[in-house]
Each structure stands twice: as C-alpha cells, then as structure tokens.
C-alpha cells in the first residue's frame, strides 16, 4: 500500500476517492478513526488515502489531473 494523499479536508478526500473509484482503482482511508477519538472533525488530524503499490502511479496521475481541473492543485 502507498499513501497518495494526506489531508484533513473531508471534501478533498471524498473527491479523491470518487476519482479513484470511477477509474476502478481500489483505495483505503487510513487514520479516519483518529479524529473520532477526540470528538470528530479535528482539523489537525490528517487522513491518508492509500492504494496498492501497482496502482500508485496511475492513481497519482489521475488525482493530479482531477485536482488541476478542479483548480485545487
């Protein structure tokens, strides 16, 4: 597994997951439960989006393109 995105922003995370899901790339959110330990929604807790090692290059390319088109590089 390789981390391809680290963000505390749930909207950005959801967008990235949607892009990867649409491309058929399996993904997994790590550290999602950490903010729940402190009452949820804590800004400083960064969540990580991971994919398999073999999908990492394609996933990074897709996300870079999607964020560029969305104006969020």
PDB file of N, H, CA, C and O in Angstrom:
ATOM      1  N   UNK A   1       0.848  -1.181   0.000  1.00  0.00           N
ATOM      2  CA  UNK A   1       0.000   0.000   0.000  1.00  0.00           C
ATOM      3  C   UNK A   1       0.889   1.238   0.000  1.00  0.00           C
ATOM      4  O   UNK A   1       1.944   1.265   0.634  1.00  0.00           O
ATOM      5  N   UNK A   2       0.447   2.249  -0.716  1.00  0.00           N
ATOM      6  H   UNK A   2      -0.410   2.227  -1.231  1.00  0.00           H
ATOM      7  CA  UNK A   2       1.189   3.502  -0.775  1.00  0.00           C
ATOM      8  C   UNK A   2       0.226   4.660  -0.524  1.00  0.00           C
ATOM      9  O   UNK A   2      -0.860   4.713  -1.101  1.00  0.00           O
ATOM     10  N   UNK A   3       0.635   5.583   0.342  1.00  0.00           N
ATOM     11  H   UNK A   3       1.518   5.540   0.811  1.00  0.00           H
ATOM     12  CA  UNK A   3      -0.146   6.803   0.574  1.00  0.00           C
ATOM     13  C   UNK A   3      -0.012   7.702  -0.642  1.00  0.00           C
ATOM     14  O   UNK A   3       1.098   7.985  -1.094  1.00  0.00           O
ATOM     15  N   UNK A   4      -1.150   8.155  -1.174  1.00  0.00           N
ATOM     16  H   UNK A   4      -2.052   7.925  -0.807  1.00  0.00           H
ATOM     17  CA  UNK A   4      -1.085   9.052  -2.326  1.00  0.00           C
ATOM     18  C   UNK A   4      -1.682  10.417  -2.025  1.00  0.00           C
ATOM     19  O   UNK A   4      -1.549  11.343  -2.826  1.00  0.00           O
ATOM     20  N   UNK A   5      -2.344  10.552  -0.871  1.00  0.00           N
ATOM     21  H   UNK A   5      -2.452   9.800  -0.220  1.00  0.00           H
ATOM     22  CA  UNK A   5      -2.921  11.836  -0.484  1.00  0.00           C
ATOM     23  C   UNK A   5      -2.984  11.897   1.032  1.00  0.00           C
ATOM     24  O   UNK A   5      -3.386  10.939   1.693  1.00  0.00           O
ATOM     25  N   UNK A   6      -2.584  13.033   1.566  1.00  0.00           N
ATOM     26  H   UNK A   6      -2.258  13.811   1.030  1.00  0.00           H
ATOM     27  CA  UNK A   6      -2.707  13.289   3.005  1.00  0.00           C
ATOM     28  C   UNK A   6      -3.435  14.611   3.148  1.00  0.00           C
ATOM     29  O   UNK A   6      -2.983  15.631   2.626  1.00  0.00           O
ATOM     30  N   UNK A   7      -4.574  14.602   3.860  1.00  0.00           N
ATOM     31  H   UNK A   7      -4.941  13.774   4.284  1.00  0.00           H
ATOM     32  CA  UNK A   7      -5.356  15.819   4.006  1.00  0.00           C
ATOM     33  C   UNK A   7      -6.280  15.732   5.221  1.00  0.00           C
ATOM     34  O   UNK A   7      -6.768  14.653   5.556  1.00  0.00           O
ATOM     35  N   UNK A   8      -6.520  16.866   5.879  1.00  0.00           N
ATOM     36  H   UNK A   8      -6.124  17.743   5.607  1.00  0.00           H
ATOM     37  CA  UNK A   8      -7.536  16.903   6.927  1.00  0.00           C
ATOM     38  C   UNK A   8      -8.912  17.275   6.346  1.00  0.00           C
ATOM     39  O   UNK A   8      -9.912  17.272   7.064  1.00  0.00           O
ATOM     40  N   UNK A   9      -8.955  17.594   5.045  1.00  0.00           N
ATOM     41  H   UNK A   9      -8.143  17.597   4.462  1.00  0.00           H
ATOM     42  CA  UNK A   9     -10.168  18.089   4.387  1.00  0.00           C
ATOM     43  C   UNK A   9     -11.041  16.921   3.912  1.00  0.00           C
ATOM     44  O   UNK A   9     -10.664  16.217   2.976  1.00  0.00           O
ATOM     45  N   UNK A  10     -12.204  16.705   4.545  1.00  0.00           N
ATOM     46  H   UNK A  10     -12.511  17.277   5.306  1.00  0.00           H
ATOM     47  CA  UNK A  10     -13.049  15.574   4.150  1.00  0.00           C
ATOM     48  C   UNK A  10     -13.621  15.713   2.741  1.00  0.00           C
ATOM     49  O   UNK A  10     -13.897  14.706   2.088  1.00  0.00           O
ATOM     50  N   UNK A  11     -13.801  16.928   2.267  1.00  0.00           N
ATOM     51  H   UNK A  11     -13.577  17.746   2.797  1.00  0.00           H
ATOM     52  CA  UNK A  11     -14.320  17.134   0.909  1.00  0.00           C
ATOM     53  C   UNK A  11     -13.271  16.724  -0.123  1.00  0.00           C
ATOM     54  O   UNK A  11     -13.581  16.034  -1.095  1.00  0.00           O
ATOM     55  N   UNK A  12     -12.043  17.148   0.094  1.00  0.00           N
ATOM     56  H   UNK A  12     -11.792  17.708   0.884  1.00  0.00           H
ATOM     57  CA  UNK A  12     -10.943  16.782  -0.806  1.00  0.00           C
ATOM     58  C   UNK A  12     -10.741  15.267  -0.814  1.00  0.00           C
ATOM     59  O   UNK A  12     -10.516  14.668  -1.866  1.00  0.00           O
ATOM     60  N   UNK A  13     -10.821  14.667   0.346  1.00  0.00           N
ATOM     61  H   UNK A  13     -11.003  15.154   1.200  1.00  0.00           H
ATOM     62  CA  UNK A  13     -10.666  13.220   0.467  1.00  0.00           C
ATOM     63  C   UNK A  13     -11.777  12.485  -0.291  1.00  0.00           C
ATOM     64  O   UNK A  13     -11.514  11.523  -1.012  1.00  0.00           O
ATOM     65  N   UNK A  14     -13.000  12.941  -0.123  1.00  0.00           N
ATOM     66  H   UNK A  14     -13.214  13.723   0.463  1.00  0.00           H
ATOM     67  CA  UNK A  14     -14.137  12.324  -0.806  1.00  0.00           C
ATOM     68  C   UNK A  14     -14.016  12.469  -2.323  1.00  0.00           C
ATOM     69  O   UNK A  14     -14.312  11.533  -3.067  1.00  0.00           O
ATOM     70  N   UNK A  15     -13.581  13.643  -2.776  1.00  0.00           N
ATOM     71  H   UNK A  15     -13.340  14.403  -2.172  1.00  0.00           H
ATOM     72  CA  UNK A  15     -13.380  13.882  -4.207  1.00  0.00           C
ATOM     73  C   UNK A  15     -12.328  12.915  -4.760  1.00  0.00           C
ATOM     74  O   UNK A  15     -12.526  12.306  -5.812  1.00  0.00           O
ATOM     75  N   UNK A  16     -11.222  12.782  -4.049  1.00  0.00           N
ATOM     76  H   UNK A  16     -11.061  13.277  -3.195  1.00  0.00           H
ATOM     77  CA  UNK A  16     -10.150  11.888  -4.489  1.00  0.00           C
ATOM     78  C   UNK A  16     -10.642  10.439  -4.547  1.00  0.00           C
ATOM     79  O   UNK A  16     -10.336   9.718  -5.496  1.00  0.00           O
ATOM     80  N   UNK A  17     -11.392  10.019  -3.548  1.00  0.00           N
ATOM     81  H   UNK A  17     -11.641  10.605  -2.777  1.00  0.00           H
ATOM     82  CA  UNK A  17     -11.935   8.659  -3.552  1.00  0.00           C
ATOM     83  C   UNK A  17     -12.870   8.449  -4.739  1.00  0.00           C
ATOM     84  O   UNK A  17     -12.854   7.390  -5.367  1.00  0.00           O
ATOM     85  N   UNK A  18     -13.676   9.448  -5.041  1.00  0.00           N
ATOM     86  H   UNK A  18     -13.689  10.308  -4.530  1.00  0.00           H
ATOM     87  CA  UNK A  18     -14.604   9.355  -6.169  1.00  0.00           C
ATOM     88  C   UNK A  18     -13.856   9.204  -7.493  1.00  0.00           C
ATOM     89  O   UNK A  18     -14.233   8.392  -8.339  1.00  0.00           O
ATOM     90  N   UNK A  19     -12.795   9.990  -7.663  1.00  0.00           N
ATOM     91  H   UNK A  19     -12.489  10.649  -6.976  1.00  0.00           H
ATOM     92  CA  UNK A  19     -11.983   9.901  -8.883  1.00  0.00           C
ATOM     93  C   UNK A  19     -11.407   8.495  -9.027  1.00  0.00           C
ATOM     94  O   UNK A  19     -11.469   7.895 -10.100  1.00  0.00           O
ATOM     95  N   UNK A  20     -10.853   7.983  -7.945  1.00  0.00           N
ATOM     96  H   UNK A  20     -10.802   8.470  -7.073  1.00  0.00           H
ATOM     97  CA  UNK A  20     -10.244   6.654  -7.994  1.00  0.00           C
ATOM     98  C   UNK A  20     -11.291   5.553  -8.185  1.00  0.00           C
ATOM     99  O   UNK A  20     -11.072   4.610  -8.944  1.00  0.00           O
ATOM    100  N   UNK A  21     -12.414   5.676  -7.502  1.00  0.00           N
ATOM    101  H   UNK A  21     -12.592   6.442  -6.885  1.00  0.00           H
ATOM    102  CA  UNK A  21     -13.484   4.687  -7.661  1.00  0.00           C
ATOM    103  C   UNK A  21     -13.992   4.655  -9.101  1.00  0.00           C
ATOM    104  O   UNK A  21     -14.231   3.581  -9.653  1.00  0.00           O
ATOM    105  N   UNK A  22     -14.157   5.830  -9.710  1.00  0.00           N
ATOM    106  H   UNK A  22     -13.962   6.702  -9.261  1.00  0.00           H
ATOM    107  CA  UNK A  22     -14.616   5.906 -11.095  1.00  0.00           C
ATOM    108  C   UNK A  22     -13.632   5.241 -12.055  1.00  0.00           C
ATOM    109  O   UNK A  22     -14.030   4.712 -13.093  1.00  0.00           O
ATOM    110  N   UNK A  23     -12.344   5.271 -11.702  1.00  0.00           N
ATOM    111  H   UNK A  23     -12.021   5.700 -10.859  1.00  0.00           H
ATOM    112  CA  UNK A  23     -11.308   4.656 -12.531  1.00  0.00           C
ATOM    113  C   UNK A  23     -11.114   3.177 -12.197  1.00  0.00           C
ATOM    114  O   UNK A  23     -10.299   2.499 -12.823  1.00  0.00           O
ATOM    115  N   UNK A  24     -11.854   2.683 -11.221  1.00  0.00           N
ATOM    116  H   UNK A  24     -12.516   3.234 -10.713  1.00  0.00           H
ATOM    117  CA  UNK A  24     -11.740   1.280 -10.847  1.00  0.00           C
ATOM    118  C   UNK A  24     -10.508   0.970 -10.017  1.00  0.00           C
ATOM    119  O   UNK A  24     -10.055  -0.174  -9.973  1.00  0.00           O
ATOM    120  N   UNK A  25      -9.962   1.994  -9.355  1.00  0.00           N
ATOM    121  H   UNK A  25     -10.330   2.923  -9.391  1.00  0.00           H
ATOM    122  CA  UNK A  25      -8.778   1.800  -8.518  1.00  0.00           C
ATOM    123  C   UNK A  25      -9.217   1.686  -7.063  1.00  0.00           C
ATOM    124  O   UNK A  25      -9.792   2.617  -6.499  1.00  0.00           O
ATOM    125  N   UNK A  26      -8.942   0.545  -6.473  1.00  0.00           N
ATOM    126  H   UNK A  26      -8.475  -0.212  -6.932  1.00  0.00           H
ATOM    127  CA  UNK A  26      -9.290   0.338  -5.072  1.00  0.00           C
ATOM    128  C   UNK A  26      -8.487   1.271  -4.178  1.00  0.00           C
ATOM    129  O   UNK A  26      -7.307   1.516  -4.428  1.00  0.00           O
ATOM    130  N   UNK A  27      -9.123   1.787  -3.143  1.00  0.00           N
ATOM    131  H   UNK A  27     -10.081   1.588  -2.940  1.00  0.00           H
ATOM    132  CA  UNK A  27      -8.440   2.726  -2.249  1.00  0.00           C
ATOM    133  C   UNK A  27      -8.938   2.519  -0.833  1.00  0.00           C
ATOM    134  O   UNK A  27      -9.989   1.921  -0.601  1.00  0.00           O
ATOM    135  N   UNK A  28      -8.159   3.030   0.108  1.00  0.00           N
ATOM    136  H   UNK A  28      -7.305   3.517  -0.080  1.00  0.00           H
ATOM    137  CA  UNK A  28      -8.460   2.821   1.522  1.00  0.00           C
ATOM    138  C   UNK A  28      -8.059   4.062   2.299  1.00  0.00           C
ATOM    139  O   UNK A  28      -6.964   4.591   2.105  1.00  0.00           O
ATOM    140  N   UNK A  29      -8.944   4.533   3.186  1.00  0.00           N
ATOM    141  H   UNK A  29      -9.833   4.103   3.343  1.00  0.00           H
ATOM    142  CA  UNK A  29      -8.643   5.697   4.020  1.00  0.00           C
ATOM    143  C   UNK A  29      -8.034   5.215   5.327  1.00  0.00           C
ATOM    144  O   UNK A  29      -8.606   4.385   6.033  1.00  0.00           O
ATOM    145  N   UNK A  30      -6.866   5.754   5.630  1.00  0.00           N
ATOM    146  H   UNK A  30      -6.402   6.428   5.056  1.00  0.00           H
ATOM    147  CA  UNK A  30      -6.164   5.432   6.871  1.00  0.00           C
ATOM    148  C   UNK A  30      -6.285   6.592   7.845  1.00  0.00           C
ATOM    149  O   UNK A  30      -6.392   7.745   7.426  1.00  0.00           O
ATOM    150  N   UNK A  31      -6.268   6.307   9.108  1.00  0.00           N
ATOM    151  H   UNK A  31      -6.180   5.371   9.448  1.00  0.00           H
ATOM    152  CA  UNK A  31      -6.329   7.299  10.193  1.00  0.00           C
ATOM    153  C   UNK A  31      -7.685   7.981  10.302  1.00  0.00           C
ATOM    154  O   UNK A  31      -7.801   9.012  10.965  1.00  0.00           O
ATOM    155  N   UNK A  32      -8.709   7.430   9.667  1.00  0.00           N
ATOM    156  H   UNK A  32      -8.615   6.592   9.129  1.00  0.00           H
ATOM    157  CA  UNK A  32     -10.039   8.042   9.720  1.00  0.00           C
ATOM    158  C   UNK A  32     -10.601   8.031  11.136  1.00  0.00           C
ATOM    159  O   UNK A  32     -11.290   8.968  11.539  1.00  0.00           O
ATOM    160  N   UNK A  33     -10.314   6.990  11.881  1.00  0.00           N
ATOM    161  H   UNK A  33      -9.755   6.229  11.554  1.00  0.00           H
ATOM    162  CA  UNK A  33     -10.845   6.883  13.232  1.00  0.00           C
ATOM    163  C   UNK A  33     -10.156   7.776  14.249  1.00  0.00           C
ATOM    164  O   UNK A  33     -10.681   7.980  15.344  1.00  0.00           O
ATOM    165  N   UNK A  34      -8.987   8.312  13.908  1.00  0.00           N
ATOM    166  H   UNK A  34      -8.560   8.146  13.018  1.00  0.00           H
ATOM    167  CA  UNK A  34      -8.240   9.119  14.875  1.00  0.00           C
ATOM    168  C   UNK A  34      -9.009  10.372  15.305  1.00  0.00           C
ATOM    169  O   UNK A  34      -9.008  10.714  16.487  1.00  0.00           O
ATOM    170  N   UNK A  35      -9.667  11.061  14.362  1.00  0.00           N
ATOM    171  H   UNK A  35      -9.668  10.783  13.402  1.00  0.00           H
ATOM    172  CA  UNK A  35     -10.393  12.272  14.752  1.00  0.00           C
ATOM    173  C   UNK A  35     -11.589  11.924  15.629  1.00  0.00           C
ATOM    174  O   UNK A  35     -12.013  12.740  16.448  1.00  0.00           O
ATOM    175  N   UNK A  36     -12.138  10.722  15.468  1.00  0.00           N
ATOM    176  H   UNK A  36     -11.794  10.059  14.802  1.00  0.00           H
ATOM    177  CA  UNK A  36     -13.275  10.304  16.280  1.00  0.00           C
ATOM    178  C   UNK A  36     -12.877  10.117  17.747  1.00  0.00           C
ATOM    179  O   UNK A  36     -13.709  10.258  18.643  1.00  0.00           O
ATOM    180  N   UNK A  37     -11.618   9.802  17.983  1.00  0.00           N
ATOM    181  H   UNK A  37     -10.942   9.687  17.256  1.00  0.00           H
ATOM    182  CA  UNK A  37     -11.147   9.661  19.354  1.00  0.00           C
ATOM    183  C   UNK A  37     -11.268  10.968  20.129  1.00  0.00           C
ATOM    184  O   UNK A  37     -11.428  10.966  21.349  1.00  0.00           O
ATOM    185  N   UNK A  38     -11.189  12.065  19.418  1.00  0.00           N
ATOM    186  H   UNK A  38     -11.059  12.066  18.426  1.00  0.00           H
ATOM    187  CA  UNK A  38     -11.215  13.387  20.042  1.00  0.00           C
ATOM    188  C   UNK A  38     -12.515  14.141  19.763  1.00  0.00           C
ATOM    189  O   UNK A  38     -12.537  15.371  19.824  1.00  0.00           O
ATOM    190  N   UNK A  39     -13.579  13.435  19.463  1.00  0.00           N
ATOM    191  H   UNK A  39     -13.561  12.436  19.414  1.00  0.00           H
ATOM    192  CA  UNK A  39     -14.867  14.066  19.256  1.00  0.00           C
ATOM    193  C   UNK A  39     -15.221  14.341  17.806  1.00  0.00           C
ATOM    194  O   UNK A  39     -16.284  14.895  17.527  1.00  0.00           O
ATOM    195  N   UNK A  40     -14.361  13.968  16.888  1.00  0.00           N
ATOM    196  H   UNK A  40     -13.497  13.518  17.115  1.00  0.00           H
ATOM    197  CA  UNK A  40     -14.641  14.111  15.463  1.00  0.00           C
ATOM    198  C   UNK A  40     -14.346  15.494  14.922  1.00  0.00           C
ATOM    199  O   UNK A  40     -14.423  16.495  15.635  1.00  0.00           O
ATOM    200  N   UNK A  41     -14.004  15.523  13.635  1.00  0.00           N
ATOM    201  H   UNK A  41     -13.942  14.710  13.056  1.00  0.00           H
ATOM    202  CA  UNK A  41     -13.812  16.773  12.919  1.00  0.00           C
ATOM    203  C   UNK A  41     -12.629  17.617  13.351  1.00  0.00           C
ATOM    204  O   UNK A  41     -12.623  18.825  13.116  1.00  0.00           O
ATOM    205  N   UNK A  42     -11.649  17.025  13.962  1.00  0.00           N
ATOM    206  H   UNK A  42     -11.654  16.043  14.153  1.00  0.00           H
ATOM    207  CA  UNK A  42     -10.494  17.797  14.399  1.00  0.00           C
ATOM    208  C   UNK A  42      -9.610  18.079  13.190  1.00  0.00           C
ATOM    209  O   UNK A  42      -9.184  17.158  12.494  1.00  0.00           O
ATOM    210  N   UNK A  43      -9.338  19.356  12.946  1.00  0.00           N
ATOM    211  H   UNK A  43      -9.684  20.104  13.512  1.00  0.00           H
ATOM    212  CA  UNK A  43      -8.618  19.799  11.761  1.00  0.00           C
ATOM    213  C   UNK A  43      -7.193  19.272  11.663  1.00  0.00           C
ATOM    214  O   UNK A  43      -6.714  19.006  10.561  1.00  0.00           O
ATOM    215  N   UNK A  44      -6.510  19.117  12.785  1.00  0.00           N
ATOM    216  H   UNK A  44      -6.899  19.334  13.680  1.00  0.00           H
ATOM    217  CA  UNK A  44      -5.105  18.750  12.711  1.00  0.00           C
ATOM    218  C   UNK A  44      -4.866  17.272  12.451  1.00  0.00           C
ATOM    219  O   UNK A  44      -3.729  16.868  12.205  1.00  0.00           O
ATOM    220  N   UNK A  45      -5.914  16.455  12.501  1.00  0.00           N
ATOM    221  H   UNK A  45      -6.837  16.783  12.701  1.00  0.00           H
ATOM    222  CA  UNK A  45      -5.757  15.031  12.238  1.00  0.00           C
ATOM    223  C   UNK A  45      -5.827  14.809  10.733  1.00  0.00           C
ATOM    224  O   UNK A  45      -6.879  14.967  10.115  1.00  0.00           O
ATOM    225  N   UNK A  46      -4.707  14.446  10.166  1.00  0.00           N
ATOM    226  H   UNK A  46      -3.852  14.317  10.668  1.00  0.00           H
ATOM    227  CA  UNK A  46      -4.619  14.225   8.733  1.00  0.00           C
ATOM    228  C   UNK A  46      -5.012  12.792   8.402  1.00  0.00           C
ATOM    229  O   UNK A  46      -4.529  11.840   9.015  1.00  0.00           O
ATOM    230  N   UNK A  47      -5.888  12.661   7.431  1.00  0.00           N
ATOM    231  H   UNK A  47      -6.280  13.434   6.933  1.00  0.00           H
ATOM    232  CA  UNK A  47      -6.273  11.343   6.938  1.00  0.00           C
ATOM    233  C   UNK A  47      -5.423  11.043   5.708  1.00  0.00           C
ATOM    234  O   UNK A  47      -5.032  11.949   4.972  1.00  0.00           O
ATOM    235  N   UNK A  48      -5.143   9.760   5.500  1.00  0.00           N
ATOM    236  H   UNK A  48      -5.460   9.024   6.098  1.00  0.00           H
ATOM    237  CA  UNK A  48      -4.331   9.347   4.368  1.00  0.00           C
ATOM    238  C   UNK A  48      -5.141   8.444   3.453  1.00  0.00           C
ATOM    239  O   UNK A  48      -5.868   7.561   3.909  1.00  0.00           O
ATOM    240  N   UNK A  49      -5.003   8.681   2.151  1.00  0.00           N
ATOM    241  H   UNK A  49      -4.412   9.399   1.781  1.00  0.00           H
ATOM    242  CA  UNK A  49      -5.641   7.839   1.150  1.00  0.00           C
ATOM    243  C   UNK A  49      -4.556   6.961   0.544  1.00  0.00           C
ATOM    244  O   UNK A  49      -3.545   7.460   0.049  1.00  0.00           O
ATOM    245  N   UNK A  50      -4.769   5.667   0.583  1.00  0.00           N
ATOM    246  H   UNK A  50      -5.591   5.262   0.985  1.00  0.00           H
ATOM    247  CA  UNK A  50      -3.766   4.721   0.108  1.00  0.00           C
ATOM    248  C   UNK A  50      -4.344   3.841  -1.000  1.00  0.00           C
ATOM    249  O   UNK A  50      -5.545   3.576  -1.051  1.00  0.00           O
ATOM    250  N   UNK A  51      -3.457   3.403  -1.874  1.00  0.00           N
ATOM    251  H   UNK A  51      -2.482   3.618  -1.833  1.00  0.00           H
ATOM    252  CA  UNK A  51      -3.809   2.463  -2.942  1.00  0.00           C
ATOM    253  C   UNK A  51      -2.732   1.383  -2.973  1.00  0.00           C
ATOM    254  O   UNK A  51      -1.701   1.502  -2.312  1.00  0.00           O
ATOM    255  N   UNK A  52      -2.980   0.340  -3.742  1.00  0.00           N
ATOM    256  H   UNK A  52      -3.818   0.243  -4.280  1.00  0.00           H
ATOM    257  CA  UNK A  52      -1.963  -0.711  -3.868  1.00  0.00           C
ATOM    258  C   UNK A  52      -0.742  -0.147  -4.587  1.00  0.00           C
ATOM    259  O   UNK A  52      -0.844   0.814  -5.348  1.00  0.00           O
ATOM    260  N   UNK A  53       0.398  -0.750  -4.338  1.00  0.00           N
ATOM    261  H   UNK A  53       0.481  -1.531  -3.719  1.00  0.00           H
ATOM    262  CA  UNK A  53       1.644  -0.289  -4.959  1.00  0.00           C
ATOM    263  C   UNK A  53       1.549  -0.275  -6.484  1.00  0.00           C
ATOM    264  O   UNK A  53       2.058   0.642  -7.129  1.00  0.00           O
ATOM    265  N   UNK A  54       0.906  -1.279  -7.055  1.00  0.00           N
ATOM    266  H   UNK A  54       0.494  -2.024  -6.531  1.00  0.00           H
ATOM    267  CA  UNK A  54       0.827  -1.352  -8.521  1.00  0.00           C
ATOM    268  C   UNK A  54      -0.108  -0.298  -9.130  1.00  0.00           C
ATOM    269  O   UNK A  54       0.005   0.011 -10.316  1.00  0.00           O
ATOM    270  N   UNK A  55      -1.023   0.253  -8.337  1.00  0.00           N
ATOM    271  H   UNK A  55      -1.115   0.002  -7.373  1.00  0.00           H
ATOM    272  CA  UNK A  55      -1.933   1.293  -8.828  1.00  0.00           C
ATOM    273  C   UNK A  55      -1.455   2.711  -8.503  1.00  0.00           C
ATOM    274  O   UNK A  55      -2.067   3.685  -8.943  1.00  0.00           O
ATOM    275  N   UNK A  56      -0.379   2.832  -7.746  1.00  0.00           N
ATOM    276  H   UNK A  56       0.118   2.041  -7.390  1.00  0.00           H
ATOM    277  CA  UNK A  56       0.029   4.135  -7.221  1.00  0.00           C
ATOM    278  C   UNK A  56       0.346   5.165  -8.301  1.00  0.00           C
ATOM    279  O   UNK A  56      -0.108   6.306  -8.206  1.00  0.00           O
ATOM    280  N   UNK A  57       1.101   4.799  -9.310  1.00  0.00           N
ATOM    281  H   UNK A  57       1.470   3.873  -9.388  1.00  0.00           H
ATOM    282  CA  UNK A  57       1.488   5.760 -10.352  1.00  0.00           C
ATOM    283  C   UNK A  57       0.259   6.277 -11.089  1.00  0.00           C
ATOM    284  O   UNK A  57       0.113   7.482 -11.295  1.00  0.00           O
ATOM    285  N   UNK A  58      -0.620   5.367 -11.484  1.00  0.00           N
ATOM    286  H   UNK A  58      -0.501   4.388 -11.317  1.00  0.00           H
ATOM    287  CA  UNK A  58      -1.837   5.775 -12.201  1.00  0.00           C
ATOM    288  C   UNK A  58      -2.747   6.603 -11.302  1.00  0.00           C
ATOM    289  O   UNK A  58      -3.334   7.584 -11.757  1.00  0.00           O
ATOM    290  N   UNK A  59      -2.871   6.227 -10.048  1.00  0.00           N
ATOM    291  H   UNK A  59      -2.394   5.429  -9.678  1.00  0.00           H
ATOM    292  CA  UNK A  59      -3.719   6.969  -9.112  1.00  0.00           C
ATOM    293  C   UNK A  59      -3.196   8.386  -8.909  1.00  0.00           C
ATOM    294  O   UNK A  59      -3.975   9.339  -8.903  1.00  0.00           O
ATOM    295  N   UNK A  60      -1.891   8.531  -8.744  1.00  0.00           N
ATOM    296  H   UNK A  60      -1.258   7.757  -8.749  1.00  0.00           H
ATOM    297  CA  UNK A  60      -1.301   9.857  -8.574  1.00  0.00           C
ATOM    298  C   UNK A  60      -1.523  10.720  -9.815  1.00  0.00           C
ATOM    299  O   UNK A  60      -1.808  11.912  -9.705  1.00  0.00           O
ATOM    300  N   UNK A  61      -1.391  10.114 -10.989  1.00  0.00           N
ATOM    301  H   UNK A  61      -1.160   9.145 -11.078  1.00  0.00           H
ATOM    302  CA  UNK A  61      -1.620  10.851 -12.236  1.00  0.00           C
ATOM    303  C   UNK A  61      -3.075  11.315 -12.340  1.00  0.00           C
ATOM    304  O   UNK A  61      -3.343  12.466 -12.684  1.00  0.00           O
ATOM    305  N   UNK A  62      -3.998  10.419 -12.045  1.00  0.00           N
ATOM    306  H   UNK A  62      -3.780   9.484 -11.765  1.00  0.00           H
ATOM    307  CA  UNK A  62      -5.418  10.761 -12.110  1.00  0.00           C
ATOM    308  C   UNK A  62      -5.780  11.874 -11.128  1.00  0.00           C
ATOM    309  O   UNK A  62      -6.519  12.797 -11.472  1.00  0.00           O
ATOM    310  N   UNK A  63      -5.257  11.780  -9.908  1.00  0.00           N
ATOM    311  H   UNK A  63      -4.657  11.031  -9.629  1.00  0.00           H
ATOM    312  CA  UNK A  63      -5.577  12.802  -8.911  1.00  0.00           C
ATOM    313  C   UNK A  63      -4.952  14.142  -9.279  1.00  0.00           C
ATOM    314  O   UNK A  63      -5.586  15.182  -9.099  1.00  0.00           O
ATOM    315  N   UNK A  64      -3.733  14.139  -9.786  1.00  0.00           N
ATOM    316  H   UNK A  64      -3.218  13.294  -9.932  1.00  0.00           H
ATOM    317  CA  UNK A  64      -3.098  15.394 -10.195  1.00  0.00           C
ATOM    318  C   UNK A  64      -3.926  16.070 -11.281  1.00  0.00           C
ATOM    319  O   UNK A  64      -4.142  17.282 -11.237  1.00  0.00           O
ATOM    320  N   UNK A  65      -4.386  15.299 -12.242  1.00  0.00           N
ATOM    321  H   UNK A  65      -4.211  14.315 -12.277  1.00  0.00           H
ATOM    322  CA  UNK A  65      -5.218  15.826 -13.330  1.00  0.00           C
ATOM    323  C   UNK A  65      -6.564  16.334 -12.801  1.00  0.00           C
ATOM    324  O   UNK A  65      -7.015  17.415 -13.180  1.00  0.00           O
ATOM    325  N   UNK A  66      -7.189  15.561 -11.940  1.00  0.00           N
ATOM    326  H   UNK A  66      -6.822  14.683 -11.633  1.00  0.00           H
ATOM    327  CA  UNK A  66      -8.505  15.929 -11.408  1.00  0.00           C
ATOM    328  C   UNK A  66      -8.421  17.199 -10.560  1.00  0.00           C
ATOM    329  O   UNK A  66      -9.274  18.080 -10.676  1.00  0.00           O
ATOM    330  N   UNK A  67      -7.403  17.296  -9.712  1.00  0.00           N
ATOM    331  H   UNK A  67      -6.711  16.580  -9.618  1.00  0.00           H
ATOM    332  CA  UNK A  67      -7.258  18.484  -8.872  1.00  0.00           C
ATOM    333  C   UNK A  67      -6.895  19.709  -9.711  1.00  0.00           C
ATOM    334  O   UNK A  67      -7.331  20.820  -9.409  1.00  0.00           O
ATOM    335  N   UNK A  68      -6.106  19.511 -10.755  1.00  0.00           N
ATOM    336  H   UNK A  68      -5.753  18.608 -11.001  1.00  0.00           H
ATOM    337  CA  UNK A  68      -5.774  20.615 -11.648  1.00  0.00           C
ATOM    338  C   UNK A  68      -7.040  21.136 -12.335  1.00  0.00           C
ATOM    339  O   UNK A  68      -7.260  22.345 -12.404  1.00  0.00           O
ATOM    340  N   UNK A  69      -7.870  20.221 -12.841  1.00  0.00           N
ATOM    341  H   UNK A  69      -7.691  19.238 -12.785  1.00  0.00           H
ATOM    342  CA  UNK A  69      -9.119  20.619 -13.498  1.00  0.00           C
ATOM    343  C   UNK A  69     -10.076  21.288 -12.524  1.00  0.00           C
ATOM    344  O   UNK A  69     -10.836  22.179 -12.902  1.00  0.00           O
ATOM    345  N   UNK A  70     -10.035  20.858 -11.273  1.00  0.00           N
ATOM    346  H   UNK A  70      -9.417  20.134 -10.966  1.00  0.00           H
ATOM    347  CA  UNK A  70     -10.914  21.442 -10.248  1.00  0.00           C
ATOM    348  C   UNK A  70     -10.355  22.759  -9.691  1.00  0.00           C
ATOM    349  O   UNK A  70     -11.026  23.458  -8.931  1.00  0.00           O
ATOM    350  N   UNK A  71      -9.119  23.081 -10.080  1.00  0.00           N
ATOM    351  H   UNK A  71      -8.574  22.513 -10.697  1.00  0.00           H
ATOM    352  CA  UNK A  71      -8.495  24.310  -9.585  1.00  0.00           C
ATOM    353  C   UNK A  71      -7.945  24.193  -8.189  1.00  0.00           C
ATOM    354  O   UNK A  71      -7.772  25.199  -7.501  1.00  0.00           O
ATOM    355  N   UNK A  72      -7.662  22.965  -7.755  1.00  0.00           N
ATOM    356  H   UNK A  72      -7.802  22.147  -8.314  1.00  0.00           H
ATOM    357  CA  UNK A  72      -7.139  22.733  -6.398  1.00  0.00           C
ATOM    358  C   UNK A  72      -5.858  21.925  -6.491  1.00  0.00           C
ATOM    359  O   UNK A  72      -5.852  20.730  -6.193  1.00  0.00           O
ATOM    360  N   UNK A  73      -4.781  22.562  -6.898  1.00  0.00           N
ATOM    361  H   UNK A  73      -4.786  23.533  -7.140  1.00  0.00           H
ATOM    362  CA  UNK A  73      -3.511  21.842  -7.055  1.00  0.00           C
ATOM    363  C   UNK A  73      -2.866  21.725  -5.772  1.00  0.00           C
ATOM    364  O   UNK A  73      -1.781  21.152  -5.676  1.00  0.00           O
TER     365      UNK A  73
END
